[in-house]
C-alpha cells in the first residue's frame, strides 16, 4: 500500500493512501489522537484519542466500492434520511466523492475541510448544492456540515450524522437522557411513545424528539461518550439486533454486539431558501478510566 504524505510537522502526520477500487483514505497520526477519513462519502471512519478506546466502530466487512455505502464511522445521510420514494435509503452524500480543501496540523488539533458540489445528482433531488464539512480531531471531536443551496428556489432536506459508537456491548450501554422522551418507533410503527431503556440491545430503531446533550454510558468499558448537536432537532437510536445484522453482508459476525448508533438528525423536512445555507454540528467527548485496555 503506497502512502503519500500530505503534511507533517512536530505534532503529527497526515497521509493519503488508496484502500481499494479508487477509494482514497486520509490517515491522521497526531500527538493527541489517531483518525481516518474516506474521501469517498467524506466519511469519518475512526477516531481514537490517546489513551482511550476507539470511539467510532467500523465493520470488518465494510465495502469500499463506488455506489456502496461504507458500514461504520459517520456516514452522512443527505439530502434525505431513511427511505425516500424509490431512491433508497439515506441520500447520495455518502456515495459521492469529496475533495480535501484545507488542512491545519497544530499542537492541539487537526482540522480538515472537505467539500462536494453538484446538480442533478439524483432525479429525486436535482437541485444545485454545495456541502462543506469541517472536522476537528483532538482529545475531543467536532464535525460541522454546511449545506449551501445554490438554486434560486427553496429546497427541502432531511439529514443525519449517522454515528456508529464503539461500545463493549449494547447490553452494557444506556442513554439516560432519552428516558421518557417522546419517540417514534420504526420497529413497532408506533409514534409518540415513551419508555425507559435499560440497555441498547437491538432491534432498536427510534426517532427521539429531543435536542438535549446525550451521554452514552458504557459500564463494560467504564467510559462515557458525550454527544452534543446544533441545528439538529432529533436523535436517532439504532442497533439492528442479531437477526437483521446476520442478513447484512457488510456487518461482520456478531458486529451488532459492538456498536450503538446515536445520530444527530433532522428527520422532518427543513427548508433552505435560495442561495442560503445552514450548518449542522456535533461534538463528541469521551471520559474513561485510564486502566481500560483497548481491544
C-alpha positions as a printed Julia matrix, in Angstrom:
295×3 Matrix{Float64}:
   0.0     0.0     0.0
   1.51    3.28   -1.14
   1.25    6.3     1.17
   1.53    9.95    0.15
   2.46   12.4     2.92
   0.21   15.45    2.74
   1.53   17.28    5.79
   3.95   16.54    8.6
   5.43   18.51   11.49
   6.47   18.04   15.11
   2.86   17.42   16.17
   1.8    14.77   13.71
   1.43   13.49   10.18
  -1.37   13.27    7.62
  -1.04   10.71    4.84
  -3.21    9.51    1.98
  -3.47    6.02    0.53
  -5.79    4.09   -1.76
  -7.83    1.48    0.06
  -9.45   -0.27   -2.9
 -11.44    0.45   -6.05
 -10.2     4.03   -6.19
 -11.28    4.79   -2.6
  -8.76    7.23   -1.07
  -8.26    7.3     2.69
  -6.66   10.02    4.8
  -4.74    8.69    7.8
  -4.12   11.03   10.73
  -1.46   10.48   13.38
  -1.31   13.25   15.95
   0.19   13.51   19.4
  -3.36   13.64   20.84
  -5.24   11.17   18.63
  -5.38    8.93   15.58
  -8.12    9.04   12.94
  -9.01    8.27    9.35
 -11.42    9.65    6.74
 -12.59    8.36    3.37
 -12.72   10.96    0.59
 -15.44    8.78   -0.9
 -18.5     9.88    1.04
 -16.48   12.43    3.03
 -16.84    9.88    5.78
 -15.07    9.78    9.12
 -14.04    6.16    9.65
 -12.48    6.28   13.08
 -11.14    8.49   15.83
  -9.15    7.4    18.87
  -7.89    9.92   21.42
  -4.6     8.97   23.05
  -5.02    6.55   25.97
  -8.64    5.93   25.02
 -10.54    3.16   23.26
 -11.6     3.76   19.64
 -14.72    5.93   19.7
 -16.25    5.03   16.33
 -16.99    1.5    15.14
 -16.11    0.27   11.64
 -17.19   -3.09   10.27
 -14.51   -5.55    9.21
 -16.74   -6.29    6.21
 -17.24   -2.7     5.06
 -17.47   -2.5     1.28
 -15.09    0.03   -0.28
 -16.66    0.39   -3.69
 -18.27    3.29   -5.59
 -22.04    3.05   -5.35
 -21.89    1.31   -1.97
 -22.05    2.85    1.49
 -19.24    2.23    3.98
 -20.56    0.5     7.09
 -19.42    2.33   10.2
 -17.79    5.59   11.23
 -20.06    8.55   10.42
 -21.92    8.22    7.12
 -23.57   11.5     6.09
 -27.25   10.96    5.35
 -28.32   13.75    2.99
 -30.42   15.12    1.28
 -32.81   12.64    2.8
 -32.74   10.4     5.84
 -34.19    6.9     5.69
 -36.21    5.72    2.73
 -37.37    8.29    0.17
 -39.66    7.43   -2.75
 -37.81    4.81   -4.86
 -34.4     6.37   -4.25
 -33.18    4.07   -1.5
 -32.0     4.95    1.98
 -30.13    7.98    3.27
 -29.46   10.03    0.14
 -26.36   10.32   -2.03
 -23.86   12.36    0.01
 -22.31    9.19    1.47
 -21.79    7.73   -2.02
 -20.14   10.59   -3.91
 -16.6    11.9    -3.99
 -15.5    14.7    -1.67
 -12.44   16.91   -2.06
  -9.9    17.94    0.55
  -9.75   21.76    0.59
  -7.62   22.57    3.63
  -5.54   21.03    6.41
  -4.27   22.52    9.65
  -1.97   20.48   11.85
  -1.24   22.28   15.11
  -0.08   21.31   18.57
  -3.63   20.91   19.87
  -5.7    19.64   16.93
  -6.03   18.57   13.32
  -8.59   20.5    11.28
  -9.65   19.36    7.83
 -12.09   20.95    5.4
 -13.81   18.93    2.68
 -16.39   19.85    0.08
 -18.53   18.4    -2.67
 -20.95   20.07   -5.06
 -23.29   19.16   -7.87
 -26.58   19.47   -9.66
 -28.92   16.79  -10.99
 -27.02   14.22   -8.93
 -30.3    12.4    -8.36
 -33.61   12.61  -10.26
 -35.24   12.58   -6.82
 -33.3    15.67   -5.7
 -32.0    17.58   -8.76
 -31.11   20.9    -7.1
 -27.73   22.64   -7.26
 -25.88   22.39   -3.96
 -22.57   22.56   -2.17
 -21.64   20.72    1.02
 -18.71   21.83    3.17
 -17.54   19.69    6.04
 -15.15   20.96    8.7
 -13.78   18.37   11.11
 -11.57   18.85   14.15
  -9.75   15.89   15.7
  -8.13   16.22   19.11
  -8.97   14.87   22.56
 -12.49   15.94   21.53
 -14.15   15.7    18.12
 -16.17   18.33   16.23
 -17.97   17.9    12.92
 -19.68   20.72   11.05
 -21.7    20.22    7.89
 -22.68   23.34    5.95
 -25.37   22.87    3.32
 -25.46   25.58    0.65
 -28.46   25.91   -1.66
 -27.05   27.12   -4.97
 -30.5    27.21   -6.56
 -32.76   30.23   -6.88
 -35.73   28.4    -5.4
 -36.05   27.0    -1.89
 -35.14   23.36   -1.31
 -36.05   20.85    1.38
 -33.91   18.19    3.0
 -33.68   15.74    5.86
 -30.38   14.54    7.28
 -28.38   12.66    9.9
 -24.8    12.36   11.07
 -25.07    8.58   11.33
 -22.5     7.95   14.08
 -21.6     4.36   14.95
 -20.25    4.43   18.51
 -17.91    1.68   19.62
 -19.14    0.05   22.85
 -18.24   -3.0    24.93
 -21.75   -4.31   24.25
 -25.18   -2.74   23.74
 -26.31   -4.66   26.83
 -23.76   -2.69   28.88
 -24.86    0.62   27.4
 -27.51    3.14   28.47
 -28.52    6.66   27.39
 -30.41    8.05   30.33
 -31.33   11.42   28.81
 -33.59    9.6    26.32
 -35.69    8.02   29.06
 -39.31    9.22   28.99
 -38.68   11.32   25.9
 -41.24   11.1    23.08
 -40.1     8.84   20.26
 -41.39    7.27   17.06
 -40.66    3.55   16.9
 -39.8     2.29   13.4
 -39.86   -1.32   14.64
 -43.37   -1.31   16.15
 -44.54    1.52   13.8
 -46.0     3.29   16.85
 -45.44    7.03   17.28
 -45.35    9.34   20.31
 -44.14    6.63   22.66
 -42.28    6.93   25.97
 -40.34    4.37   27.97
 -37.17    3.7    29.95
 -34.34    1.9    28.19
 -32.1    -0.12   30.48
 -29.77   -1.02   27.58
 -29.37   -0.55   23.83
 -29.79   -4.13   22.65
 -31.43   -4.34   19.22
 -33.54   -4.43   17.29
 -33.87   -0.74   18.09
 -34.83    1.94   15.57
 -36.2     5.03   17.25
 -36.51    8.72   16.43
 -36.41   10.76   19.65
 -37.82   14.29   19.5
 -35.21   15.87   21.67
 -32.19   18.16   21.27
 -30.55   17.81   24.67
 -26.98   16.67   25.31
 -26.7    12.87   25.32
 -24.36   10.62   27.28
 -23.71    7.05   26.22
 -22.74    5.3    29.44
 -20.8     2.07   28.92
 -20.31    0.12   32.17
 -18.33   -2.58   30.36
 -15.54   -0.22   29.35
 -16.21    2.18   32.21
 -16.49    5.21   30.0
 -19.0     7.85   28.92
 -19.29    9.28   25.42
 -20.97   12.68   25.42
 -22.61   13.94   22.23
 -23.94   17.45   21.61
 -25.68   18.69   18.48
 -26.56   22.04   16.93
 -29.32   22.63   14.36
 -30.4    19.0    14.7
 -33.91   18.5    16.05
 -33.92   14.76   16.71
 -31.75   11.9    17.9
 -31.96    8.55   16.15
 -31.05    5.45   18.17
 -30.34    2.31   16.16
 -29.0    -1.17   16.63
 -30.13   -3.88   14.2
 -30.08   -6.8    16.61
 -28.77  -10.24   15.72
 -31.34  -11.37   13.15
 -31.2    -8.25   10.97
 -27.41   -7.96   11.31
 -26.97  -11.52   10.07
 -28.85  -10.55    6.89
 -26.49   -7.6     6.26
 -23.42   -8.75    4.35
 -21.32   -5.74    5.41
 -21.61   -6.34    9.16
 -19.08   -8.88   10.42
 -20.19  -11.78   12.6
 -21.6   -10.53   15.92
 -20.73   -6.97   14.92
 -24.12   -5.83   16.24
 -22.73   -6.53   19.72
 -20.01   -3.89   19.26
 -21.84   -0.65   18.42
 -24.73    1.66   19.12
 -25.77    4.29   16.59
 -26.78    7.63   18.09
 -27.4    10.04   15.25
 -27.81   13.8    15.35
 -30.63   14.16   12.85
 -33.33   16.18   11.17
 -35.95   13.61   10.24
 -38.57   16.21    9.32
 -38.12   18.31    6.19
 -36.2    21.56    6.65
 -36.22   24.38    4.1
 -33.25   26.39    2.84
 -34.08   29.5     0.82
 -32.39   30.12   -2.5
 -28.68   30.98   -2.16
 -28.81   30.47    1.61
 -27.09   27.91    3.83
 -27.46   26.05    7.12
 -24.79   24.47    9.32
 -25.31   21.3    11.34
 -22.82   20.34   14.03
 -21.99   17.65   16.52
 -19.29   17.47   19.17
 -18.13   14.3    20.9
 -16.06   13.94   24.06
 -15.0    10.87   25.98
 -14.24   10.22   29.62
 -12.82    6.83   30.55
 -10.76    5.11   33.18
  -7.07    5.05   32.23
  -6.77    1.37   33.09
  -9.14    0.21   30.35
  -7.15   -1.62   27.68
  -8.18   -1.22   24.0
  -9.22   -4.44   22.32
